[in-house]
Amino acid sequence: MTRKDMFVVSPRGGVLSACADIAGLEAASALLAVVESVLEAGEAVSDAERAAFLEHMAATLAEVVSIAANRLPVNAGTHAAAERLMRRA
């Protein structure tokens, strides 16, 4: 309502965290559907049009990797793997 951005750091596994994960996965799913339809068009799509999706695909993939890393069970081995994944995202 105020048009101000708000950021929340919620505890892992909380309701807000789950809502953010669901929104991220829904966005990734929608983008995947668009990209699949573009790829199915084949030659009808220019290289420039294909390149326009690259930045969005990279951002979406980073979001999905972040969601996956946060969903790993907490133990020494998975904690180290999650930290490595989060540094890349």
PyMOL Python script that loads the backbone (N, CA, C, O; Angstrom):
from pymol import cmd

cmd.read_pdbstr("""\
ATOM      1  N   MET A   1       0.814  -1.189   0.000  1.00  0.00           N
ATOM      2  CA  MET A   1       0.000   0.000   0.000  1.00  0.00           C
ATOM      3  C   MET A   1       0.861   1.257   0.000  1.00  0.00           C
ATOM      4  O   MET A   1       0.479   2.273  -0.581  1.00  0.00           O
ATOM      5  N   THR A   2       2.017   1.193   0.647  1.00  0.00           N
ATOM      6  CA  THR A   2       2.873   2.370   0.707  1.00  0.00           C
ATOM      7  C   THR A   2       3.863   2.411  -0.444  1.00  0.00           C
ATOM      8  O   THR A   2       4.600   3.384  -0.602  1.00  0.00           O
ATOM      9  N   ARG A   3       3.882   1.336  -1.260  1.00  0.00           N
ATOM     10  CA  ARG A   3       4.816   1.197  -2.379  1.00  0.00           C
ATOM     11  C   ARG A   3       6.273   1.169  -1.904  1.00  0.00           C
ATOM     12  O   ARG A   3       7.181   1.522  -2.657  1.00  0.00           O
ATOM     13  N   LYS A   4       6.488   0.755  -0.672  1.00  0.00           N
ATOM     14  CA  LYS A   4       7.828   0.600  -0.137  1.00  0.00           C
ATOM     15  C   LYS A   4       8.181  -0.876  -0.132  1.00  0.00           C
ATOM     16  O   LYS A   4       7.353  -1.719   0.211  1.00  0.00           O
ATOM     17  N   ASP A   5       9.412  -1.185  -0.513  1.00  0.00           N
ATOM     18  CA  ASP A   5       9.869  -2.566  -0.465  1.00  0.00           C
ATOM     19  C   ASP A   5      10.112  -2.962   0.976  1.00  0.00           C
ATOM     20  O   ASP A   5      10.603  -2.177   1.786  1.00  0.00           O
ATOM     21  N   MET A   6       9.755  -4.202   1.274  1.00  0.00           N
ATOM     22  CA  MET A   6       9.980  -4.721   2.615  1.00  0.00           C
ATOM     23  C   MET A   6      10.702  -6.052   2.492  1.00  0.00           C
ATOM     24  O   MET A   6      10.405  -6.845   1.598  1.00  0.00           O
ATOM     25  N   PHE A   7      11.630  -6.292   3.370  1.00  0.00           N
ATOM     26  CA  PHE A   7      12.384  -7.527   3.369  1.00  0.00           C
ATOM     27  C   PHE A   7      12.262  -8.173   4.738  1.00  0.00           C
ATOM     28  O   PHE A   7      12.301  -7.495   5.765  1.00  0.00           O
ATOM     29  N   VAL A   8      12.115  -9.476   4.739  1.00  0.00           N
ATOM     30  CA  VAL A   8      11.965 -10.217   5.983  1.00  0.00           C
ATOM     31  C   VAL A   8      12.953 -11.376   5.969  1.00  0.00           C
ATOM     32  O   VAL A   8      13.074 -12.084   4.970  1.00  0.00           O
ATOM     33  N   VAL A   9      13.644 -11.561   7.061  1.00  0.00           N
ATOM     34  CA  VAL A   9      14.479 -12.742   7.228  1.00  0.00           C
ATOM     35  C   VAL A   9      13.720 -13.633   8.197  1.00  0.00           C
ATOM     36  O   VAL A   9      13.666 -13.381   9.401  1.00  0.00           O
ATOM     37  N   SER A  10      13.137 -14.681   7.635  1.00  0.00           N
ATOM     38  CA  SER A  10      12.307 -15.551   8.461  1.00  0.00           C
ATOM     39  C   SER A  10      13.101 -16.774   8.897  1.00  0.00           C
ATOM     40  O   SER A  10      14.079 -17.143   8.247  1.00  0.00           O
ATOM     41  N   PRO A  11      12.696 -17.392   9.968  1.00  0.00           N
ATOM     42  CA  PRO A  11      13.397 -18.600  10.408  1.00  0.00           C
ATOM     43  C   PRO A  11      13.200 -19.720   9.394  1.00  0.00           C
ATOM     44  O   PRO A  11      12.162 -19.819   8.740  1.00  0.00           O
ATOM     45  N   ARG A  12      14.212 -20.547   9.284  1.00  0.00           N
ATOM     46  CA  ARG A  12      14.165 -21.657   8.343  1.00  0.00           C
ATOM     47  C   ARG A  12      12.987 -22.570   8.691  1.00  0.00           C
ATOM     48  O   ARG A  12      12.796 -22.949   9.846  1.00  0.00           O
ATOM     49  N   GLY A  13      12.207 -22.910   7.672  1.00  0.00           N
ATOM     50  CA  GLY A  13      11.078 -23.796   7.875  1.00  0.00           C
ATOM     51  C   GLY A  13       9.819 -23.104   8.345  1.00  0.00           C
ATOM     52  O   GLY A  13       8.813 -23.766   8.602  1.00  0.00           O
ATOM     53  N   GLY A  14       9.849 -21.781   8.465  1.00  0.00           N
ATOM     54  CA  GLY A  14       8.671 -21.050   8.918  1.00  0.00           C
ATOM     55  C   GLY A  14       7.665 -20.844   7.794  1.00  0.00           C
ATOM     56  O   GLY A  14       7.921 -21.191   6.641  1.00  0.00           O
ATOM     57  N   VAL A  15       6.525 -20.277   8.146  1.00  0.00           N
ATOM     58  CA  VAL A  15       5.448 -20.053   7.186  1.00  0.00           C
ATOM     59  C   VAL A  15       5.876 -19.074   6.098  1.00  0.00           C
ATOM     60  O   VAL A  15       5.618 -19.308   4.917  1.00  0.00           O
ATOM     61  N   LEU A  16       6.524 -17.986   6.484  1.00  0.00           N
ATOM     62  CA  LEU A  16       6.959 -17.008   5.482  1.00  0.00           C
ATOM     63  C   LEU A  16       7.992 -17.604   4.532  1.00  0.00           C
ATOM     64  O   LEU A  16       7.974 -17.333   3.331  1.00  0.00           O
ATOM     65  N   SER A  17       8.874 -18.402   5.070  1.00  0.00           N
ATOM     66  CA  SER A  17       9.872 -19.066   4.236  1.00  0.00           C
ATOM     67  C   SER A  17       9.201 -20.003   3.235  1.00  0.00           C
ATOM     68  O   SER A  17       9.583 -20.043   2.065  1.00  0.00           O
ATOM     69  N   ALA A  18       8.216 -20.746   3.688  1.00  0.00           N
ATOM     70  CA  ALA A  18       7.482 -21.658   2.798  1.00  0.00           C
ATOM     71  C   ALA A  18       6.734 -20.887   1.716  1.00  0.00           C
ATOM     72  O   ALA A  18       6.719 -21.300   0.557  1.00  0.00           O
ATOM     73  N   CYS A  19       6.115 -19.770   2.088  1.00  0.00           N
ATOM     74  CA  CYS A  19       5.404 -18.946   1.099  1.00  0.00           C
ATOM     75  C   CYS A  19       6.364 -18.405   0.038  1.00  0.00           C
ATOM     76  O   CYS A  19       6.043 -18.399  -1.150  1.00  0.00           O
ATOM     77  N   ALA A  20       7.527 -17.958   0.467  1.00  0.00           N
ATOM     78  CA  ALA A  20       8.520 -17.454  -0.481  1.00  0.00           C
ATOM     79  C   ALA A  20       8.996 -18.569  -1.400  1.00  0.00           C
ATOM     80  O   ALA A  20       9.177 -18.348  -2.598  1.00  0.00           O
ATOM     81  N   ASP A  21       9.200 -19.759  -0.859  1.00  0.00           N
ATOM     82  CA  ASP A  21       9.621 -20.895  -1.677  1.00  0.00           C
ATOM     83  C   ASP A  21       8.557 -21.250  -2.705  1.00  0.00           C
ATOM     84  O   ASP A  21       8.874 -21.510  -3.865  1.00  0.00           O
ATOM     85  N   ILE A  22       7.301 -21.262  -2.287  1.00  0.00           N
ATOM     86  CA  ILE A  22       6.208 -21.578  -3.207  1.00  0.00           C
ATOM     87  C   ILE A  22       6.131 -20.543  -4.324  1.00  0.00           C
ATOM     88  O   ILE A  22       5.965 -20.898  -5.491  1.00  0.00           O
ATOM     89  N   ALA A  23       6.251 -19.278  -3.976  1.00  0.00           N
ATOM     90  CA  ALA A  23       6.213 -18.227  -4.993  1.00  0.00           C
ATOM     91  C   ALA A  23       7.372 -18.370  -5.972  1.00  0.00           C
ATOM     92  O   ALA A  23       7.190 -18.202  -7.178  1.00  0.00           O
ATOM     93  N   GLY A  24       8.553 -18.676  -5.465  1.00  0.00           N
ATOM     94  CA  GLY A  24       9.712 -18.871  -6.332  1.00  0.00           C
ATOM     95  C   GLY A  24       9.536 -20.051  -7.264  1.00  0.00           C
ATOM     96  O   GLY A  24       9.884 -19.969  -8.442  1.00  0.00           O
ATOM     97  N   LEU A  25       9.000 -21.150  -6.751  1.00  0.00           N
ATOM     98  CA  LEU A  25       8.782 -22.332  -7.588  1.00  0.00           C
ATOM     99  C   LEU A  25       7.666 -22.100  -8.600  1.00  0.00           C
ATOM    100  O   LEU A  25       7.742 -22.613  -9.716  1.00  0.00           O
ATOM    101  N   GLU A  26       6.639 -21.345  -8.243  1.00  0.00           N
ATOM    102  CA  GLU A  26       5.577 -21.016  -9.202  1.00  0.00           C
ATOM    103  C   GLU A  26       6.130 -20.145 -10.331  1.00  0.00           C
ATOM    104  O   GLU A  26       5.800 -20.357 -11.497  1.00  0.00           O
ATOM    105  N   ALA A  27       6.965 -19.173  -9.990  1.00  0.00           N
ATOM    106  CA  ALA A  27       7.574 -18.323 -11.017  1.00  0.00           C
ATOM    107  C   ALA A  27       8.478 -19.138 -11.931  1.00  0.00           C
ATOM    108  O   ALA A  27       8.483 -18.941 -13.146  1.00  0.00           O
ATOM    109  N   ALA A  28       9.239 -20.051 -11.346  1.00  0.00           N
ATOM    110  CA  ALA A  28      10.115 -20.902 -12.147  1.00  0.00           C
ATOM    111  C   ALA A  28       9.306 -21.786 -13.080  1.00  0.00           C
ATOM    112  O   ALA A  28       9.695 -21.991 -14.230  1.00  0.00           O
ATOM    113  N   SER A  29       8.196 -22.308 -12.605  1.00  0.00           N
ATOM    114  CA  SER A  29       7.334 -23.154 -13.415  1.00  0.00           C
ATOM    115  C   SER A  29       6.738 -22.373 -14.587  1.00  0.00           C
ATOM    116  O   SER A  29       6.692 -22.874 -15.710  1.00  0.00           O
ATOM    117  N   ALA A  30       6.287 -21.163 -14.328  1.00  0.00           N
ATOM    118  CA  ALA A  30       5.727 -20.324 -15.391  1.00  0.00           C
ATOM    119  C   ALA A  30       6.785 -19.979 -16.432  1.00  0.00           C
ATOM    120  O   ALA A  30       6.524 -20.046 -17.633  1.00  0.00           O
ATOM    121  N   LEU A  31       7.977 -19.610 -15.974  1.00  0.00           N
ATOM    122  CA  LEU A  31       9.053 -19.286 -16.904  1.00  0.00           C
ATOM    123  C   LEU A  31       9.458 -20.504 -17.723  1.00  0.00           C
ATOM    124  O   LEU A  31       9.740 -20.384 -18.916  1.00  0.00           O
ATOM    125  N   LEU A  32       9.488 -21.662 -17.101  1.00  0.00           N
ATOM    126  CA  LEU A  32       9.807 -22.894 -17.817  1.00  0.00           C
ATOM    127  C   LEU A  32       8.796 -23.142 -18.934  1.00  0.00           C
ATOM    128  O   LEU A  32       9.186 -23.518 -20.039  1.00  0.00           O
ATOM    129  N   ALA A  33       7.518 -22.941 -18.669  1.00  0.00           N
ATOM    130  CA  ALA A  33       6.488 -23.137 -19.694  1.00  0.00           C
ATOM    131  C   ALA A  33       6.693 -22.189 -20.873  1.00  0.00           C
ATOM    132  O   ALA A  33       6.538 -22.588 -22.028  1.00  0.00           O
ATOM    133  N   VAL A  34       7.040 -20.939 -20.584  1.00  0.00           N
ATOM    134  CA  VAL A  34       7.291 -19.966 -21.659  1.00  0.00           C
ATOM    135  C   VAL A  34       8.507 -20.376 -22.475  1.00  0.00           C
ATOM    136  O   VAL A  34       8.468 -20.368 -23.705  1.00  0.00           O
ATOM    137  N   VAL A  35       9.584 -20.732 -21.791  1.00  0.00           N
ATOM    138  CA  VAL A  35      10.815 -21.108 -22.495  1.00  0.00           C
ATOM    139  C   VAL A  35      10.598 -22.366 -23.332  1.00  0.00           C
ATOM    140  O   VAL A  35      11.095 -22.450 -24.455  1.00  0.00           O
ATOM    141  N   GLU A  36       9.862 -23.344 -22.803  1.00  0.00           N
ATOM    142  CA  GLU A  36       9.578 -24.555 -23.580  1.00  0.00           C
ATOM    143  C   GLU A  36       8.805 -24.229 -24.842  1.00  0.00           C
ATOM    144  O   GLU A  36       9.085 -24.796 -25.898  1.00  0.00           O
ATOM    145  N   SER A  37       7.833 -23.322 -24.756  1.00  0.00           N
ATOM    146  CA  SER A  37       7.072 -22.960 -25.953  1.00  0.00           C
ATOM    147  C   SER A  37       7.944 -22.208 -26.951  1.00  0.00           C
ATOM    148  O   SER A  37       7.782 -22.375 -28.160  1.00  0.00           O
ATOM    149  N   VAL A  38       8.862 -21.388 -26.462  1.00  0.00           N
ATOM    150  CA  VAL A  38       9.787 -20.685 -27.353  1.00  0.00           C
ATOM    151  C   VAL A  38      10.700 -21.688 -28.050  1.00  0.00           C
ATOM    152  O   VAL A  38      10.936 -21.580 -29.254  1.00  0.00           O
ATOM    153  N   LEU A  39      11.214 -22.660 -27.301  1.00  0.00           N
ATOM    154  CA  LEU A  39      12.096 -23.657 -27.901  1.00  0.00           C
ATOM    155  C   LEU A  39      11.351 -24.532 -28.905  1.00  0.00           C
ATOM    156  O   LEU A  39      11.929 -24.945 -29.910  1.00  0.00           O
ATOM    157  N   GLU A  40      10.073 -24.819 -28.645  1.00  0.00           N
ATOM    158  CA  GLU A  40       9.283 -25.608 -29.582  1.00  0.00           C
ATOM    159  C   GLU A  40       9.047 -24.867 -30.885  1.00  0.00           C
ATOM    160  O   GLU A  40       8.853 -25.494 -31.927  1.00  0.00           O
ATOM    161  N   ALA A  41       9.061 -23.535 -30.841  1.00  0.00           N
ATOM    162  CA  ALA A  41       8.861 -22.739 -32.053  1.00  0.00           C
ATOM    163  C   ALA A  41      10.027 -22.899 -33.017  1.00  0.00           C
ATOM    164  O   ALA A  41       9.894 -22.636 -34.212  1.00  0.00           O
ATOM    165  N   GLY A  42      11.160 -23.327 -32.497  1.00  0.00           N
ATOM    166  CA  GLY A  42      12.320 -23.623 -33.335  1.00  0.00           C
ATOM    167  C   GLY A  42      12.827 -22.431 -34.117  1.00  0.00           C
ATOM    168  O   GLY A  42      13.195 -21.410 -33.537  1.00  0.00           O
ATOM    169  N   GLU A  43      12.847 -22.560 -35.420  1.00  0.00           N
ATOM    170  CA  GLU A  43      13.408 -21.536 -36.301  1.00  0.00           C
ATOM    171  C   GLU A  43      12.604 -20.243 -36.318  1.00  0.00           C
ATOM    172  O   GLU A  43      13.117 -19.208 -36.744  1.00  0.00           O
ATOM    173  N   ALA A  44      11.359 -20.280 -35.865  1.00  0.00           N
ATOM    174  CA  ALA A  44      10.521 -19.085 -35.872  1.00  0.00           C
ATOM    175  C   ALA A  44      10.973 -18.049 -34.846  1.00  0.00           C
ATOM    176  O   ALA A  44      10.499 -16.913 -34.858  1.00  0.00           O
ATOM    177  N   VAL A  45      11.882 -18.434 -33.967  1.00  0.00           N
ATOM    178  CA  VAL A  45      12.364 -17.544 -32.918  1.00  0.00           C
ATOM    179  C   VAL A  45      13.803 -17.128 -33.240  1.00  0.00           C
ATOM    180  O   VAL A  45      14.649 -17.965 -33.555  1.00  0.00           O
ATOM    181  N   SER A  46      14.058 -15.834 -33.155  1.00  0.00           N
ATOM    182  CA  SER A  46      15.400 -15.334 -33.464  1.00  0.00           C
ATOM    183  C   SER A  46      16.355 -15.583 -32.309  1.00  0.00           C
ATOM    184  O   SER A  46      15.939 -15.859 -31.183  1.00  0.00           O
ATOM    185  N   ASP A  47      17.647 -15.479 -32.612  1.00  0.00           N
ATOM    186  CA  ASP A  47      18.660 -15.628 -31.563  1.00  0.00           C
ATOM    187  C   ASP A  47      18.506 -14.549 -30.496  1.00  0.00           C
ATOM    188  O   ASP A  47      18.713 -14.809 -29.311  1.00  0.00           O
ATOM    189  N   ALA A  48      18.146 -13.349 -30.913  1.00  0.00           N
ATOM    190  CA  ALA A  48      17.964 -12.252 -29.955  1.00  0.00           C
ATOM    191  C   ALA A  48      16.794 -12.541 -29.015  1.00  0.00           C
ATOM    192  O   ALA A  48      16.858 -12.246 -27.822  1.00  0.00           O
ATOM    193  N   GLU A  49      15.731 -13.118 -29.561  1.00  0.00           N
ATOM    194  CA  GLU A  49      14.583 -13.458 -28.723  1.00  0.00           C
ATOM    195  C   GLU A  49      14.950 -14.566 -27.736  1.00  0.00           C
ATOM    196  O   GLU A  49      14.537 -14.523 -26.577  1.00  0.00           O
ATOM    197  N   ARG A  50      15.709 -15.542 -28.179  1.00  0.00           N
ATOM    198  CA  ARG A  50      16.161 -16.597 -27.268  1.00  0.00           C
ATOM    199  C   ARG A  50      17.073 -16.027 -26.187  1.00  0.00           C
ATOM    200  O   ARG A  50      16.963 -16.403 -25.020  1.00  0.00           O
ATOM    201  N   ALA A  51      17.969 -15.126 -26.566  1.00  0.00           N
ATOM    202  CA  ALA A  51      18.911 -14.536 -25.614  1.00  0.00           C
ATOM    203  C   ALA A  51      18.181 -13.717 -24.546  1.00  0.00           C
ATOM    204  O   ALA A  51      18.674 -13.580 -23.426  1.00  0.00           O
ATOM    205  N   ALA A  52      17.017 -13.174 -24.886  1.00  0.00           N
ATOM    206  CA  ALA A  52      16.259 -12.373 -23.925  1.00  0.00           C
ATOM    207  C   ALA A  52      15.846 -13.199 -22.713  1.00  0.00           C
ATOM    208  O   ALA A  52      15.635 -12.648 -21.632  1.00  0.00           O
ATOM    209  N   PHE A  53      15.730 -14.513 -22.881  1.00  0.00           N
ATOM    210  CA  PHE A  53      15.329 -15.375 -21.778  1.00  0.00           C
ATOM    211  C   PHE A  53      16.501 -15.793 -20.896  1.00  0.00           C
ATOM    212  O   PHE A  53      16.284 -16.255 -19.776  1.00  0.00           O
ATOM    213  N   LEU A  54      17.715 -15.647 -21.363  1.00  0.00           N
ATOM    214  CA  LEU A  54      18.873 -16.172 -20.645  1.00  0.00           C
ATOM    215  C   LEU A  54      19.020 -15.578 -19.248  1.00  0.00           C
ATOM    216  O   LEU A  54      19.224 -16.318 -18.286  1.00  0.00           O
ATOM    217  N   GLU A  55      18.923 -14.282 -19.122  1.00  0.00           N
ATOM    218  CA  GLU A  55      19.074 -13.633 -17.809  1.00  0.00           C
ATOM    219  C   GLU A  55      17.980 -14.100 -16.845  1.00  0.00           C
ATOM    220  O   GLU A  55      18.254 -14.368 -15.675  1.00  0.00           O
ATOM    221  N   HIS A  56      16.748 -14.196 -17.336  1.00  0.00           N
ATOM    222  CA  HIS A  56      15.637 -14.640 -16.494  1.00  0.00           C
ATOM    223  C   HIS A  56      15.804 -16.103 -16.092  1.00  0.00           C
ATOM    224  O   HIS A  56      15.489 -16.480 -14.963  1.00  0.00           O
ATOM    225  N   MET A  57      16.293 -16.915 -17.005  1.00  0.00           N
ATOM    226  CA  MET A  57      16.514 -18.328 -16.686  1.00  0.00           C
ATOM    227  C   MET A  57      17.589 -18.471 -15.609  1.00  0.00           C
ATOM    228  O   MET A  57      17.444 -19.270 -14.684  1.00  0.00           O
ATOM    229  N   ALA A  58      18.663 -17.695 -15.733  1.00  0.00           N
ATOM    230  CA  ALA A  58      19.736 -17.763 -14.741  1.00  0.00           C
ATOM    231  C   ALA A  58      19.226 -17.336 -13.362  1.00  0.00           C
ATOM    232  O   ALA A  58      19.543 -17.980 -12.361  1.00  0.00           O
ATOM    233  N   ALA A  59      18.449 -16.269 -13.301  1.00  0.00           N
ATOM    234  CA  ALA A  59      17.909 -15.798 -12.020  1.00  0.00           C
ATOM    235  C   ALA A  59      16.951 -16.825 -11.422  1.00  0.00           C
ATOM    236  O   ALA A  59      16.963 -17.064 -10.215  1.00  0.00           O
ATOM    237  N   THR A  60      16.132 -17.422 -12.261  1.00  0.00           N
ATOM    238  CA  THR A  60      15.185 -18.429 -11.784  1.00  0.00           C
ATOM    239  C   THR A  60      15.909 -19.670 -11.299  1.00  0.00           C
ATOM    240  O   THR A  60      15.547 -20.239 -10.269  1.00  0.00           O
ATOM    241  N   LEU A  61      16.922 -20.092 -12.029  1.00  0.00           N
ATOM    242  CA  LEU A  61      17.696 -21.251 -11.608  1.00  0.00           C
ATOM    243  C   LEU A  61      18.382 -20.978 -10.270  1.00  0.00           C
ATOM    244  O   LEU A  61      18.430 -21.859  -9.411  1.00  0.00           O
ATOM    245  N   ALA A  62      18.908 -19.778 -10.086  1.00  0.00           N
ATOM    246  CA  ALA A  62      19.527 -19.416  -8.804  1.00  0.00           C
ATOM    247  C   ALA A  62      18.508 -19.489  -7.670  1.00  0.00           C
ATOM    248  O   ALA A  62      18.829 -19.933  -6.568  1.00  0.00           O
ATOM    249  N   GLU A  63      17.284 -19.055  -7.943  1.00  0.00           N
ATOM    250  CA  GLU A  63      16.213 -19.116  -6.927  1.00  0.00           C
ATOM    251  C   GLU A  63      15.888 -20.562  -6.554  1.00  0.00           C
ATOM    252  O   GLU A  63      15.738 -20.892  -5.378  1.00  0.00           O
ATOM    253  N   VAL A  64      15.780 -21.419  -7.572  1.00  0.00           N
ATOM    254  CA  VAL A  64      15.443 -22.822  -7.310  1.00  0.00           C
ATOM    255  C   VAL A  64      16.579 -23.515  -6.555  1.00  0.00           C
ATOM    256  O   VAL A  64      16.323 -24.321  -5.660  1.00  0.00           O
ATOM    257  N   VAL A  65      17.828 -23.209  -6.906  1.00  0.00           N
ATOM    258  CA  VAL A  65      18.972 -23.779  -6.179  1.00  0.00           C
ATOM    259  C   VAL A  65      18.950 -23.320  -4.725  1.00  0.00           C
ATOM    260  O   VAL A  65      19.235 -24.102  -3.818  1.00  0.00           O
ATOM    261  N   SER A  66      18.613 -22.061  -4.507  1.00  0.00           N
ATOM    262  CA  SER A  66      18.522 -21.539  -3.138  1.00  0.00           C
ATOM    263  C   SER A  66      17.431 -22.260  -2.348  1.00  0.00           C
ATOM    264  O   SER A  66      17.636 -22.611  -1.186  1.00  0.00           O
ATOM    265  N   ILE A  67      16.287 -22.480  -2.967  1.00  0.00           N
ATOM    266  CA  ILE A  67      15.190 -23.196  -2.301  1.00  0.00           C
ATOM    267  C   ILE A  67      15.631 -24.612  -1.957  1.00  0.00           C
ATOM    268  O   ILE A  67      15.407 -25.088  -0.844  1.00  0.00           O
ATOM    269  N   ALA A  68      16.260 -25.280  -2.917  1.00  0.00           N
ATOM    270  CA  ALA A  68      16.718 -26.657  -2.687  1.00  0.00           C
ATOM    271  C   ALA A  68      17.752 -26.704  -1.565  1.00  0.00           C
ATOM    272  O   ALA A  68      17.710 -27.593  -0.715  1.00  0.00           O
ATOM    273  N   ALA A  69      18.673 -25.755  -1.564  1.00  0.00           N
ATOM    274  CA  ALA A  69      19.721 -25.743  -0.536  1.00  0.00           C
ATOM    275  C   ALA A  69      19.123 -25.522   0.847  1.00  0.00           C
ATOM    276  O   ALA A  69      19.575 -26.118   1.825  1.00  0.00           O
ATOM    277  N   ASN A  70      18.114 -24.674   0.930  1.00  0.00           N
ATOM    278  CA  ASN A  70      17.480 -24.417   2.226  1.00  0.00           C
ATOM    279  C   ASN A  70      16.631 -25.579   2.705  1.00  0.00           C
ATOM    280  O   ASN A  70      16.321 -25.668   3.893  1.00  0.00           O
ATOM    281  N   ARG A  71      16.255 -26.461   1.810  1.00  0.00           N
ATOM    282  CA  ARG A  71      15.415 -27.608   2.176  1.00  0.00           C
ATOM    283  C   ARG A  71      16.233 -28.838   2.559  1.00  0.00           C
ATOM    284  O   ARG A  71      15.666 -29.844   2.985  1.00  0.00           O
ATOM    285  N   LEU A  72      17.553 -28.774   2.414  1.00  0.00           N
ATOM    286  CA  LEU A  72      18.383 -29.912   2.798  1.00  0.00           C
ATOM    287  C   LEU A  72      18.291 -30.138   4.300  1.00  0.00           C
ATOM    288  O   LEU A  72      18.214 -29.176   5.064  1.00  0.00           O
ATOM    289  N   PRO A  73      18.297 -31.394   4.735  1.00  0.00           N
ATOM    290  CA  PRO A  73      18.294 -31.643   6.182  1.00  0.00           C
ATOM    291  C   PRO A  73      19.561 -31.078   6.824  1.00  0.00           C
ATOM    292  O   PRO A  73      20.622 -31.033   6.200  1.00  0.00           O
ATOM    293  N   VAL A  74      19.435 -30.656   8.057  1.00  0.00           N
ATOM    294  CA  VAL A  74      20.557 -30.018   8.736  1.00  0.00           C
ATOM    295  C   VAL A  74      21.428 -31.086   9.408  1.00  0.00           C
ATOM    296  O   VAL A  74      21.025 -31.714  10.388  1.00  0.00           O
ATOM    297  N   ASN A  75      22.617 -31.272   8.863  1.00  0.00           N
ATOM    298  CA  ASN A  75      23.660 -32.071   9.497  1.00  0.00           C
ATOM    299  C   ASN A  75      24.977 -31.579   8.914  1.00  0.00           C
ATOM    300  O   ASN A  75      24.962 -30.753   8.001  1.00  0.00           O
ATOM    301  N   ALA A  76      26.095 -32.049   9.401  1.00  0.00           N
ATOM    302  CA  ALA A  76      27.400 -31.501   9.009  1.00  0.00           C
ATOM    303  C   ALA A  76      27.640 -31.605   7.506  1.00  0.00           C
ATOM    304  O   ALA A  76      28.103 -30.646   6.889  1.00  0.00           O
ATOM    305  N   GLY A  77      27.332 -32.752   6.911  1.00  0.00           N
ATOM    306  CA  GLY A  77      27.581 -32.944   5.482  1.00  0.00           C
ATOM    307  C   GLY A  77      26.711 -32.077   4.602  1.00  0.00           C
ATOM    308  O   GLY A  77      27.206 -31.426   3.682  1.00  0.00           O
ATOM    309  N   THR A  78      25.418 -32.063   4.877  1.00  0.00           N
ATOM    310  CA  THR A  78      24.527 -31.267   4.051  1.00  0.00           C
ATOM    311  C   THR A  78      24.690 -29.775   4.312  1.00  0.00           C
ATOM    312  O   THR A  78      24.459 -28.963   3.415  1.00  0.00           O
ATOM    313  N   HIS A  79      25.084 -29.404   5.522  1.00  0.00           N
ATOM    314  CA  HIS A  79      25.323 -27.993   5.816  1.00  0.00           C
ATOM    315  C   HIS A  79      26.454 -27.454   4.944  1.00  0.00           C
ATOM    316  O   HIS A  79      26.340 -26.359   4.393  1.00  0.00           O
ATOM    317  N   ALA A  80      27.534 -28.202   4.814  1.00  0.00           N
ATOM    318  CA  ALA A  80      28.662 -27.771   3.978  1.00  0.00           C
ATOM    319  C   ALA A  80      28.234 -27.674   2.513  1.00  0.00           C
ATOM    320  O   ALA A  80      28.611 -26.730   1.818  1.00  0.00           O
ATOM    321  N   ALA A  81      27.445 -28.649   2.041  1.00  0.00           N
ATOM    322  CA  ALA A  81      26.975 -28.622   0.656  1.00  0.00           C
ATOM    323  C   ALA A  81      26.060 -27.418   0.426  1.00  0.00           C
ATOM    324  O   ALA A  81      26.171 -26.744  -0.599  1.00  0.00           O
ATOM    325  N   ALA A  82      25.164 -27.145   1.365  1.00  0.00           N
ATOM    326  CA  ALA A  82      24.255 -26.012   1.237  1.00  0.00           C
ATOM    327  C   ALA A  82      25.020 -24.695   1.219  1.00  0.00           C
ATOM    328  O   ALA A  82      24.676 -23.793   0.455  1.00  0.00           O
ATOM    329  N   GLU A  83      26.044 -24.572   2.043  1.00  0.00           N
ATOM    330  CA  GLU A  83      26.858 -23.350   2.039  1.00  0.00           C
ATOM    331  C   GLU A  83      27.528 -23.145   0.699  1.00  0.00           C
ATOM    332  O   GLU A  83      27.561 -22.021   0.197  1.00  0.00           O
ATOM    333  N   ARG A  84      28.067 -24.204   0.104  1.00  0.00           N
ATOM    334  CA  ARG A  84      28.681 -24.092  -1.217  1.00  0.00           C
ATOM    335  C   ARG A  84      27.656 -23.657  -2.269  1.00  0.00           C
ATOM    336  O   ARG A  84      27.947 -22.804  -3.107  1.00  0.00           O
ATOM    337  N   LEU A  85      26.468 -24.240  -2.224  1.00  0.00           N
ATOM    338  CA  LEU A  85      25.421 -23.878  -3.182  1.00  0.00           C
ATOM    339  C   LEU A  85      25.007 -22.437  -3.012  1.00  0.00           C
ATOM    340  O   LEU A  85      24.824 -21.736  -4.007  1.00  0.00           O
ATOM    341  N   MET A  86      24.854 -21.971  -1.791  1.00  0.00           N
ATOM    342  CA  MET A  86      24.409 -20.607  -1.536  1.00  0.00           C
ATOM    343  C   MET A  86      25.447 -19.588  -1.973  1.00  0.00           C
ATOM    344  O   MET A  86      25.089 -18.489  -2.397  1.00  0.00           O
ATOM    345  N   ARG A  87      26.714 -19.929  -1.878  1.00  0.00           N
ATOM    346  CA  ARG A  87      27.757 -18.997  -2.328  1.00  0.00           C
ATOM    347  C   ARG A  87      27.685 -18.802  -3.833  1.00  0.00           C
ATOM    348  O   ARG A  87      27.983 -17.716  -4.331  1.00  0.00           O
ATOM    349  N   ARG A  88      27.291 -19.844  -4.566  1.00  0.00           N
ATOM    350  CA  ARG A  88      27.196 -19.752  -6.023  1.00  0.00           C
ATOM    351  C   ARG A  88      25.961 -18.994  -6.461  1.00  0.00           C
ATOM    352  O   ARG A  88      25.959 -18.356  -7.514  1.00  0.00           O
ATOM    353  N   ALA A  89      24.899 -19.060  -5.649  1.00  0.00           N
ATOM    354  CA  ALA A  89      23.609 -18.460  -6.063  1.00  0.00           C
ATOM    355  C   ALA A  89      23.637 -16.951  -5.938  1.00  0.00           C
ATOM    356  O   ALA A  89      22.645 -16.288  -6.241  1.00  0.00           O
TER     357      ALA A  89
END
""", "prot")
cmd.dss("prot")
cmd.show_as("cartoon", "prot")
cmd.util.cbc("prot")
cmd.orient("prot")
